Amino acid sequence: MVELLYFPFFVGLLILVSPFVGYYMAFVLNAKVLPFERLFQKFLYSGEPTSQTPKQYLNSLFVFHLLGGGILFLILKYQNFLPMNSLGFKGMDFDLALNTTISFITNTNWQAYSGESQLSNFSQMVGLTPQNFLSAGVGISILTFVSRAIVSSSTTKFGNFWQDLFRSTFYILFPISFFVAILLVGQGVVQSFQEPIHTLGFDGQPLTIPLGPAASQIAIKQIGTNGGGFFGVNSAHPFENPTPVSNFIQMFSILFLPASCVFLYGKITNSFRHAWVIFFVMLAFFILGFLGVFYSEWNHSGFWEGKEFRFSLTESTLWLSSTTAASNGSVNSMHDSYSPLAGGIAIFQMMLGEIIFGGVGTGMYGMFLFLILTVFLSGLMTGRTPEYFGKKIGSYEIQWTLFGILAPTVCILAGTTITIFLESGYSAKGPHALSQILYAYSSAAGNNGSAFAGFSADTIWGNLSLGLSMLVGRFSVIYAVVLVAGSLGGKITTKSSEGNFQLDTMLFGFLVFSVILVVCGLSFFPVLALGPILEHIMIENGIFF
């Protein structure tokens, strides 16, 4: 009975909580002044923050990432000279340090290493954890910029990047993460600065059990849709995720803030009915994905390697569905161990551009591009001038919209193709090898960060090519949405009439759903047919490899 009610309860709680959190986020980000904020204004903005144009906003963003990325790279490369390194870990190789730096500043948190065996506590706390906050804060900031621009008329400035980032981090992400960290510690998640425990294993051999400040990083890795684990096996590790309650807390934390960002968008644009339409489009994809994964696993009960017996079928499959829908990347079971159809659904959810709720802020501003494309195509089909919130959509907006949608697609397909010919990084044969590679590049370009366990990425080619995919997947979309939103914000808002396409109807939701399926289906069906779909057919016919 509990198993049957688990998923409906999860979805119901998501629907209940998300609007209220979205209201709070909109209040914080559009407030004139917040408590204690003036104490930091002189340091952050040299006085009162000034509103920025799209290009100024982007310039601030890129400068911020260069500075933050440079500091993180140096910490990882030279951690052997830094404190809090009781196990004497050496610095990372150049290519791995670069890959890890790109991964964390892009909110991907792809890890081609095992955290407890290669990173010091200093690297985890001072290097990685701040980027978990800041990369998520950037996503919220960009969405806020886009939301303001959409409802502006004939203006060119839509907010200040530094102020938006400060508010997103310290008034949204930090307090929620602090609360979640306390809950996790209460469930037994490790939060300690003690030396590692040295004991004997079951085989009588010496065993080192690493401890560390895990709960604080786990809280923000889930809240900020980062996903990078303190331990190598992530939330399948009993020190990270010891109980069914901690499992539910972490899994709900993955989705509720990205879902709330939909209502942040609706509140700022004063279009709550439109936000509900977007929310239910995302929810429809999520429910269909979960049902497909659950059905496949239910009918292929022999795939048990890499799965935790501590968690039920529903808990494991719901986590897989949540983490690949939300560009989170954390796992409580190894995705390589799932049936081919379940693995294929996980891959396809990432291929959609991580817009099924997606990352914090990033899912909604990624969906914004599909909203623009849907309105444009609907206008072409009906002979109406395509308008979004009273703004006419022209060739400039469509060019950048297509760029933002297709750039990550190119990374996925090109990276997969080249890696196949290099014959490196994957452990399987046949279609499953293709699935392993396809998953890796879909995860990187979608800034997800999870992986099929059989894919070994810590090679020069893997680190550099996946790092490039992360950069393109993150910043091509950011660049596109800021330019599109900024262009629309500079146009005069026309009054709505009966001839305008309604954005808050079930019909519009169906059209958005269909456009996403068609665009992504045409792009990826051939390669999915050669990978997980072919593997599924082979296994159904008793062919294993």
N, C-alpha and C positions, 0 to 999 in steps of 0.2 A: 504493500500500500504506500509506504513512504517513497519507494522507488518511483511509483507512478505519479506522485504529487510533486516530486523534486523539480522537474523542469517547469511545470505551470507556476509553481511558487516563485521560482527564479525569475521568470518572465514577468509575472505580476508585480513583483517587488521592483523590477527595473522600470516598468511603466509608472509605478506609483512615485518613485523617488526622483526620477530624472527631471521632470518639469520644475520641481522646487529647487533643485540644485542649479538648474539652468537659470532660474530667476535670480538666485543669489550671485551667480557668476556675472550676469548682465549688470546687476546693481554695482558690484565691485568695479568692473571694468569701465563703466560709464559715470562713476561718481565724480563729483568735482574735486573733493578732497576726502581722504580716508584717515582714520586715526593713526598717528605716528608717522604718516607719510612725509610731512614737512621736515621731519628730522633728517631724512635722506635726500631731499630734493636738491640741496646745494651740491651734494657730492655726485648725485646721479645725473642731474640735468643742468647744472650750473644755474640754478634758479628755477623759475617756473618752466615747465615743459612746453615746448612749442610744437604745434602740429606739423606733420611732415607730409610731403608729396609721396607718391608711390616709389619713385626712385630714391628719395632720401630715406624712406623706411627700409628699402632693400639694402641700401648702402650701410645703414646702421646694423642691419642683421648680419651682413657678410663680414663686417669688421668684428662684430662680437664673436662670430664663429671662428674666425682666424685666430683671435686672441685666446679664446677658450680651448680651441684645438691644439694650439702650440703649447700651452701649459700642460694639457693632459698628455700629449706626446712625450714631453720631457720627463714627466713623472713616471710613465710606463717604461721608457727607455733606460732611465737611470734609477730605478727603484732600489737597486742594490746599495746606493749611496744615501738613501733616505731612511728615516726612523721607522719604527713599528714593523720591522722585518725580521721577526724572531726565528723564522725558518731559513733565513739566508737566501731568498730567491734572487736570482740574477735578473738583470734588466731584459726586457723583451727584445727580440731581433727587430731590425728596422721595419721590415714589411709587416710583421705581426702588430707592432706598436702602431703603425700607421693605420692598419685595418681596424684595430680596436678603437683608435681615436675617432676615425670617421664614423664607426659604428655608433659610438655613444653621443657624438654631437648631432647626429642625424636621427636620434631617437630609435635607432634600429636595435642596438645592443646584441648584435651578432657576436658570438664568442667562439673563436677557433682555438680555444684553450679551456682548461679546467681551472676555475677561479681559485679553489682552495689549494691547488698545487703549483700555481705560477704567479699569483698576485699577493703582495703583502697587504696587511691591514691598511697601511697608509695609502696604497694605490686604490684599494677598494673604497675607503672613506673619503679621502681628499681628492682623488682623481675621478672615480666613476660616479659616486653618489651625487655630487653637485650637478654633473651633466644630466643625470636622470631628472632632476628638477628643471634645469634650464632648457633642455631640449623639448620637454613637454610644455614649458612656459612659452616657448617660441611658437608652438602649434596653436595655443590659445590666442596668442597675440595676433597671429596672421588672420585667424578667423574673425577676431574682433575688428581688425582693419577692414576686412572684406564686408562685414555686416554694416559697418558705418558707411562705407562707400556706396553700398547698394541703395541706401535711403537718403543719400545726399543728392543735391541738385545744383549743377553748375559750379561745383567747388573742386579744388584740387588737393586739399589736405584733409587727412582723415584720422589723425591721432599720432601719438609719439611712441616709437618702438620701445624706448627705454622705460617709459612709464607703464606701458602695457605688460612688458616682461616682468617688471618689478611687482606689479599687482597680481599677475597670474601666479607668480612663484610664491610670494609671501602671504597673500590673502586667500589663495585658493589651494594650491598644491601642498604647501607646508602644513597648514592646520589639519587638513584631511589626512595627510600621510602620518602626522604625529598621532592622531587618534587611532588610525589603523595599526600602527606599530605597537601601540599599547595593547590593543586587542590581541595581536599576534604573540607578543611576549606572554600574555596571559594564557595562551594556548600552548606555550612551551617552545616557541621559536627562539633560537639562540640569539642572545644579545650580550656579548661578553668580550672583555679585553684580557682574559686569562690566557696563560700559555697553553699550547696544545697539550692534550692528554696523551701520554705514552703508556701503552698497555700491550697485552698479548692478544692476538686474534684467535679464532677458533682452531686454527692449524698450529698454534703455539708459536707463530712467528711474531716479531715486534710489529706493533701497529700504532700509527700516529693519528689521533682524532683531532682535526683542526677545529678551533672555535673562532669566534669573531663577532663583530657587530652586524649580524645578518638581518635581524628584524627591521632595523631602520632602512636598510637598502631594499628589502623585499617589499616594504610598504610602498615606497615611491616607484619601484619597478612595476608594480601592478597599477597603482593609481595613475601614473604617468604613461601607461602603456609602453613601458620600456622593455621589460621582460628578461633582462640579463640577470642570471642567478649568482648568488654568492658562492654556491657550490656547483660543481660541474654538471650534475644531473638535475639542477634547477629545483623546481617545486616537487619533484619526485623524491627528494632527499628528506628524510625524517627530521633533520635539524631545521629545514626551511618550512616544512609543511607536515606537522606531526599528527594532526587530528582531522576528522571530518568537518569540524567547525572552522578550523584554520583554512581548510580547503575551500569551503563555501565563501568565507570572507575574502580570500584572495581572488577567487573566480568572479565574485560579484564586483570586486574592486577593478577588475580588468575592464568591465563594460559600462559601469554606471556613469563615469565622467564623460567618456566619448558620447554616450547617449544624451547626457545633459547638454552637451555642446550644441545639439540640434535645437534645443529650446533657448539656449543663449542666442543663437542666430535668430530664432523666431521673436524673442523679446526685443532685441535691438532693432530689428527690421519692422517691429510691430505687426507681425504676420503669424500669429500663433497657429491658426488653422493650417497654413502652409507648412509650418514646422511639424505639425502632427502628420501631415501627408508624407513628408520626408521620413519621419520616424517610422511610420508603418511600412514604407518601402524597404527601409533597412531591416526592420523586424521580420518582414516576409522572407527576405534572403536568409536571415539568421535562422529562422525556424525551419525552412526547407533544408538548409545545410545540416542542421542538427539531426533532423529526421533521417536524412540520407546516410549520415555517418552512423547513427544508432542502428538503423536497419541493416546496414552492411555488416557491422560488428556483431549484431545479434545472429545473423545468418552465417557468420564465419567465426565460430567460437574457438577455432584452433590457434588464432594469432595471439598468443599470450606473452611471448618474449618481450621484455622491455616495458611491461605494464605492472602497476602496483596492485597487489591483491588487497591492500588496505582500502582502496577506492572501488566503488561499484562501477558497473558498466555505464550507468548514466553519468556519474561524476567524471569518469575519464573522457567519455565522448563529448560531454558538454564543455569540458575544459578545452579539448581540441577545437571544437567549433568556436568557442569564445576567443581563444588566443589567435587563431588565424583570421577571424573576422575583425578583430580589434587592433591589428598590427602590434600585438603585445610580444609574442615570441616565447613567453614562459611555457613550461610544460609540466604536467604531473605524470606523464607517461611518454615513452619514446615514439614519435610519430612514424618512424620507419617500420614499427612493428604492427601498424594497423593494416587492415585489409586494403587491397588496391583501390577499391571504390571510395573508401573513407579517406585514404591518402589523397586521392584525386580531387575530392571535394575540398579538402584543406588547401590544396594547391590552387584550385580555381577561385576560392575566396580571396586569396592573396592577389591573384591575377586581376581581380576586379578593380584593383587600385586601392585596396584596404578602405572601402567606403561602406562596408556593413558595420556601421558605427565607427570603425577605423580607429586611428590614434586620437589622442586628446587634441581636438581642434582640427587635426589633419583629415580625419574622416569626413567631417562636414565641409571643409573647404575643397576636398577632393570631389565630394558629391556636388558641390557648386558648379564644377565644370560640366558634369553630366546634366545638371538642370539647365544650363545655358544651351547645351547641345540639343536637349529635348525641345526646348522652346523654339529654337531655330528650325529644327526639322519639322515640328508641328506647324510652324508658320508656312514653310514651303509646301506642305501637304494641303493646307487649307486656303492658301492664297492670301494669308494675312501677314502684315508686317510683324516680324518676331519682336516681342517686347518682354522684358523681365522687370517687374516693379516699375513699369512706365518708362523704361529706358530701351530705346531701339538698339537691337543687336546688329552690328555691322560686320564687315569682313575682318576688321582688326581683331575684334573680340573672338570671332570664330577661329582665326588663324592661331591665336595663342591658346584657345581652348583645346584645339586638336593637338597642339604641341604638348600641353600638359598631360593629355591623356595618352599620347602615343610614345613619348620619350621613354617612360619606364617599360613600355611594351617592347621597344627595340632592345633595351638592355637585357630583358629576359630571354628573348629569342636569340639574339646574337651571342650572348654569354653562354647559353646552353649549347649552341651549335659549335662554337670554337672549343669548348671544354670536351665535347664528345670526341673531337678529332685529336685532342691532346692525350686522351686516354689516361687521365689522372683525376684523383679526387673521389672516385666512387668505388665501392667494394662489390657491388652486385653485377649481374649480367643481364642481358636481354632488356625488356621494357622497364624493369625496375631500376636499372642503372640510369636510364633516361629520366625516370621519375625523381631519382635522387638529385640529379643535376638540375632538373627543372625546378624542383622545390627550392634548392639553394638560391638560384637567381631570382625566382619569384619572391622569396623571402627578403633578399637584399634590395631589389628594386622597389618592393612594397614597404621597405623599412619595418619589416616584421621581426626578423632575428632568430626565429626558430629554424630547425633543420631536421632533415632525415638523419638519424644517428649514424647511418653507414657512410655518410659523405665526409671525407677528410679534407678540410679546407685550408689547413695550415701549410700551404705551399706558396711560393712566390706568386705563381699565377693566380691561385685562389684568393690570396690576400689582396692583391692589387686589383684584379678584375671585379671581385665582389665589392671592394671598397669603392671603385668607380661606379658600380651599379647603385650603391647606397647614395652616393652624392647626387647622381642624376635623378634617382627616384625621389629624393627629398627636395632638391633645390629647383629642378625643372618645374615641378608642380607649384612650389611657392612662387617662383618668378611669374608663371603663367597666371595664377589666380590674382596676384597683386596687380598685374598690368591690366587684366580684364576688368576687375572690380574698380580700379582707379579710372579706367576709361569710361565705364558706365557712370561712375560718380561725377564725372565732369560734364555729363549730358543733362539736358533739361528733362525733368520728370513730367510726362504728359498725364493728363487725367484719364482714369480708367473709363472705358465705355463697353457697350454690349459686344462690340467686335473684338475686344481683347480676350486673349486666352486666359481662362481662369486657372490660378495656380493652387487652389485649395480644394480641388475636387478629386473624387476617386478616379476619374478618367485621367487626370494629369498624373496621379500616382502610378496608374497602370502603364502610361506612356513612358514614364521615367524608368520603371522596372524593365520594360521591353527594350528600350534603347540601350540600357546597360548590358542586358543579355546579348543583344545582337552585336554590339560593338566588340565586346569581350569574346563572345562566341566565335565570331569571324576571325579574330586575331589568334585565338589559342586552341580552337577545337582540333586542328590537324595534329599539333604536337601532343595534346592530351590523348588523342586517339592512338598514337604510337606508344604512349607511356602507360598511365594507369588504366585506361580503358582496355587496351590490348592485354595487359596483365590480368585484369579482372576476367576477361573472356577465356584466357588460357587456363586460369585456375578453375573456373567453372567447368572446364572440359578435362580437368585432371592433369594439366600440364604444369609442372613445377620446375624450377631451375635454381 
